[in-house]
Amino acid sequence: MKKSILLWMFVVLVGCTTPNLLLDGGFLATADYFPVTGRQGWLINQRLGFASFVTGKVDRDWDKTSTLEIGDFESVRQAGAYRFSFSDGVENVAQLDCKSGEDSDHVNLRGVLGGDAKWIVDAESFLNCSLLEWGETVAWKLVMSANDEHLRGYLFSSKEAMPVYEVLGTDELEGSAWPVGKIVGYLVYRDGLQLAAIQVMNEGGVWIDSKLSPVERRRLASLAAALLLYSPSES
């Protein structure tokens, strides 16, 4: 709740100006920027788009909560899923299937405080996606998690000699003297070189290095769509 208030206060302070992620100047000099459509309003039959890229209808499952109780100890998983096809405007690029949620461990304090009082002793958010590239028939895995930190992880393939991409959540905005405390976007690196950035606040935005091959640009665009459609659990 405190993180959400900090983000809201910052947006109010900048007035009508839409803040952007704090990005490296060298990366911005060679990156193409694409505004995003489809993240706001009624999300039934949702379709996301940026540049020539567009998703098919996003199919979402209802979030489900499962609980395992052992004495005063309680392990809770809140999880949901979403899946979609992804096109470059001419042909299918990829099929993505994502699962996200939060695992948390609680100790019940009913005997001490009464009611439904609980103490959260551990909590971890997660986002796991499979990405199948059409034509290339290459399967990729996105595995991300966070434990009292920002969501971070890797996009990788089991195929030899394929690159590994590091994906880092960020809470830093351009023009802000301090982090806002809540993830506002993601930065994507390969071998320490920044290749893409995804802004997930407001309508959203995507930056992709213009020097990349068409195959790699499509791959990172698919990754961007998965992150733009991800809805973290509120705590």
ABEGO torsion letter per residue (X at the ends): XAAAAAAAAAAAAAEABBBBBBBBAAAAAABBBBBBBGABEBABGBBBBBEABBBBBBBBBBBBBBBBBBEABBBBBBBBBBBBBBBAGABBABBBBBBBEBBBBBBBAAAAAEEABBBBABBBBBBBBBBBBBGAGBBBBBBBBBBGBBBBEBBBBABBGBBBBBBBBBABBBGBABBAGBBABBBBBBGGBBABBBBABEAEBBBBBAABBAAAAAAAAAAAAAAAABBBBBX
